[in-house]
Every structure is written in C-alpha cells, then in structure tokens.
Amino acid sequence: MDPMMPPPVRRIVVEREPYVAPPTGQNGDGGTATLAPAPGAASAPRLRRPATNVRERMRVESVWLAYGDRWVVRDVSLPVRQGEVLALIGASGSGKTTLLRSLNRLTEVTAGAARAGRITLDGEEIHELEVNQLRRRVSMVFQQPNPFPMSILDNVAYALAEHPKHGRRRRRRTPELEATAADALRRAGLYDEVADDLNRPALRLSGGQQQRLCIARALAAQPEVLLLDEPCSALDPISTATIEELIVGLRESVAVVIVTHNLQQAQRVADHVAFMHLGELVEYGSSEQIFERPTMQRTRDYISGAFG
Amino acid sequence: MAAAEGTELRPLAPGPGVPVVRPRRQRTSSWPLIDRIGYGLCWATGLALCAIAIAIVLYMLVKGIGYLKPSLFVESPAPAVKQDEAGGFFDPIIGTFILTGLGILIAAPVGVAIAAWLSEYARPRALARAVESAIEMIGGVPSVVLAIFGLLVFSQGVLGFLSQRAANGAVYGRSFFAAGVIMAVLALPLIVGSVREGLAQVPDHMREAAYALGKTRASCIRHVLLPAIRPNVASGIVLGMGRIIGDTAIVTILIGVTLQNEAVGNVPIIGNLRGTGSTLTSYVYTNSPAGEGGAPQKAYAAAFVLLMIVLLLNAIVTRLSSDTKPLGRAAFAGRLRMIGRSLPWTQ
C-alpha cells in the first residue's frame, strides 16, 4: 500500500462500488457520456512543477465533525504537507469547508460544534494547544475579501501584534515592524501596487488586491499552515490568476490547503486532491491521479460534471 | 479603413434627433376610487406633518428671535421684579453643557460595553435576555419616574458626597452629579441600540478573520468591530445627547433649579458638579407662563436656542447615519423637480 495514502479511507472504499473498467487511454468505452473526462478539466494548464522538499505538518485521523446532532464530516483522514498544495473539492454540503475550518478550530465559533478523531499539528493534538496560539500557526483566508477597516499597513501590523498585551495600545511604528509588514505584502505579491501609500484605507483597494492583502495578513505572523476557503470565488479571472500563482509560490514555505468549487483551479494549483461527498472522503490522491485516473465512480462523475 | 470604421467607438449619447423614452409616473385616473382617496390621505397627512414641523420652527423663530439679544448669552439670571434686570441665560446654557457632557461621559462607555457584550458574548443566555429586557424597560420608563427614583437614591446618606449635606445630616440629593447619572440611564438605551445595530451589520467572516489570526474576542471588538461601526457609535451618542438636552423632568427634580449654578465646597470642578443649577429646559419651564411665569419673552428666546441645538444634533445624526454626501445644488434642484412631478395635481 502506498505510504502516502492514509489508511482509514477503507471504510468508504468498501461502501462505494469502485469504478470497474479502468480508463485505457483515449477511447476507453465507458458506456455513458459521463465517463468521458471533462474537456475543461483535461485542458486546464498546470501552474506548478512537481513539489520538492515535502514534509508532513498536519494529520487528520478518522475525524468526525458535527454541528449539533448532524455529523457533517464523517471519518475523514488526510495528511497536510508543507511543500505542496492540498485541494479539497466536492459539491456544496460535502463538508469540505467544515473540515478546513476544523484545522484551526474555527468550527468552535459555531455553537454546538463537536469533533471526534485526532487532528495533529507537528504531532501535537490541536485541541491541547492554546487556541489563539494554534490560529497564529494555522492561519486562514476567507471567501469574501475582508480587510479590516484600517490602513493597509495597520491590517498587516494588527496580525503581527504577537500578543493581545502588546497590541492593546496602537502599535508604535517601528522600522522592524514596517519591514516585516512590507515583507508580508511582498510575499502576497501586493507590495509593488501599494508601496507608494501604505497608509491608505484598505477598503479602497480593488477586490483582488483586498484578497491579497488578506493573504498578506494571514502570512504576516509566519504561519505553518495556510487555509484558503474558496479564495477566488468573489474575484475576476485576472485576480484569480494572480492569486493562483501566489498560492503555488507559497507552498515551499507553508503548507497550503485550499477549498474550491472550481475544478480547473484545483487542477492548476494542487499537488494532492481530496474529493469529498456528503461528509465522506471519497477519494484522496495526487492531482494527476484524481483528474486523470480516478478510481471511484463518484469521483469520475463529479470531475466530469455529472453532478455538483 | 473600412474595417476601422466598423470598430469606431459610438458617441457617448444618442444624437439630438433620436426620440428617447423615459418612464412616466403612473396616472392615478386609472386607479379605483378608494385607492385614490387613500393616496390623497397619505399626501395630506405627510403635508400636515411637514406643516406642523415648519410651524414650530417658524413660530419659535418669530417669537424667539425678536427677544434674542447677545447679552442674554453672557448674563447670569438675576432675581429681579423687572424683566430688564433679570439677566440672561448664561448659567442655564452652561448647565445644559455640563449635564449633557456628564451624562454622555457616563452613558457612552457603559452603553458601548453593554452592546458589545450583548452582541459578541451574551453568555449565559439567561443573563443576556435579562439585560436585554432591562434595557428595553429603561427605554420605556417615563423620565419623571427615573427622576423620582434618582432623588430617592441620591438622598441616601452614603451618597451625600455627590450632592450637599445639611447641618443635621440630611442629604439634599439634588446636584449635577445626581442628574448626570440619571441622564446617563436615560441615554443608555439609545446608545446600546445604535451600537448593537451596527454590530449586527458587521458580517461574521470579519470576526472570523480576526479569530483566524489568533486574536481574542476582546481584541477583535476593540480593533476590528468598534472601528468598523464608528458611525453607529457616534450617532448613538448624538441621539443620547439630544435626549438629555431635551429632558425637563429629570432636570426640574434632580438639579435643584436654582437661579444660578452654585458650587458646593471649594474644590473647583467637583464642587460645581456637587452643586445645583439649571438648564435651558428648566429655564424655559420656570420662565414660561406655565411655570412661575415671570418672563415669557426670555422663555421664548431660550426655547429658540434649545430648538436650534436639537436641530443641529438631528442634522449631525442624519449626516452620520447616511453614507451619501449632502446634496449638491444640482442634485437638490433635481430632487425638487422630481417632487414637483410627483404631486397629485400635476398628473
């Protein structure tokens, strides 16, 4: 068995009927039209070269997640590795966003959230860590660009204020702080566009710039894992392309997990892909394998556009 | 060049000869009679309300401005039989400012804190519900009841340091302090309401963005939410100020309504706040024919000043709570034309 594959997907494998005839090249007679690979998915250009220096940071082991009595994620196991991008794909209601939010315990903000199974960060159960400490290490960017109503520099500086005790007063603008903030903006590919006036209100930026500011903010405190919840769904294609390049560039220094509805995007940026359906992890594998040789019938249907 | 002509940009507007269709207002003649009557009544009531508002301002203007003299603003009220010697309303104006300032100084931080707790924490639930009903209740209590309650509280022996104590130990219970605290209670629901409304409008992902950076709830409130709803906080404060400035019952009962502001003891500011005085509202009341009635002209002048202060505050609230800039002249003319077109008899 492939050591990269987490073991507990077994439960799902036995439940689902596997795809019988493995696709054999171009004219594999799948019988129905849905089995033909989606033309868009096949032609999406790759942004990335093969990942190097891959190292596991987080581990999701037989995790179940609930809001109240409803278990919305059921028995999911995955590795999250630095040096590569992991994409969570699946239809609405498949639990992928919930799974993502559980990685920095943001699910706990919702009343009635519960969890079974283990999630570890560098071998430590995240429930044992102090929550704000954890969230500085596992940072998140949201679907809607949501810069805080302050200046561009203050947005990043606020994220940098290491401890609430130090952040209480308006932070003094030390040269180090400005340098670190500028560095975060540079990593997010925003610095050149805003360098002339970092004190301008962040809400004056365009949507794509706002989202890159949110990424800069999330990167400022040097997180180890970066979670992205459909970061491009509110953006135009040009901003999307910029952010996708950025995501691929980031994977060396930080483990990236991205939730996306956009299969081409997953194909462009991801090294590994997890396909979820109705709370279950149906299939996990390398991007090539999921998009070109899916082993499960459901995965095939989804990536070829039969549902979702 | 033929291809280039095909891609030539169109002019920004159709040419002068091209007929342009604009939407017209619906004609009421096609409506059922009952709808037309109802429509007319709506117009009539709206116009009546405007007429009343204009009448108040005009009446106070005509009545007040005639008696308004610069000297009224700088002279203290004096006991005199003749009105010419009775001074102006310098002390009541100062009293109004002190009382409003004191009330808001207490109400604003408390109100913002209550609103933030109710919107962001609200645990345990039962306590949150209790706080909510308490705020609603205070908002509905007539201010005269609050005033009587305040007198009861501030006449207690232990609170003598907030007003003055007679030789026999009885506590007077009337002072700027006492009135200020009760005024703060009066303004509190307005501030809480305005701040809560603002917090409810901030989308949840904004809070989550702060939590996702490892920020505590408190840090999120202080650095993200409150700056985001600054206009709501400001308009809550201004609404509260309007409420305090306009209230008469609390002033007449709790401030002593002495002719001049009188300090107690000789500590500068504390002494003034422990002392008694009056405000514009109590000045109007005591000078009007309804009160002791000596000087109706001065009552009108003071009422006019009071009205102007309140109108100014209202304008500030409108300005703060609307995102749009005030209308420019062209836009204003356009709006007038629009109103003109929509009058029932122009259709």
Interface residues (C-beta under 8 A of the other chain):
Chain A: N104 L106 V109 N132 Q133 L134 R135 R136 S139 M140 F142 Q143 Q144 N146 F148 P149 M150 Y158 A159 P164 G167 R168 C214 R217 A218 A221 L227
Chain B: P203 H205 M206 R207 E208 A209 A210 Y211 A212 L213 G214 K215 T216 A218 S219 R222 H223 V224 P227 A228
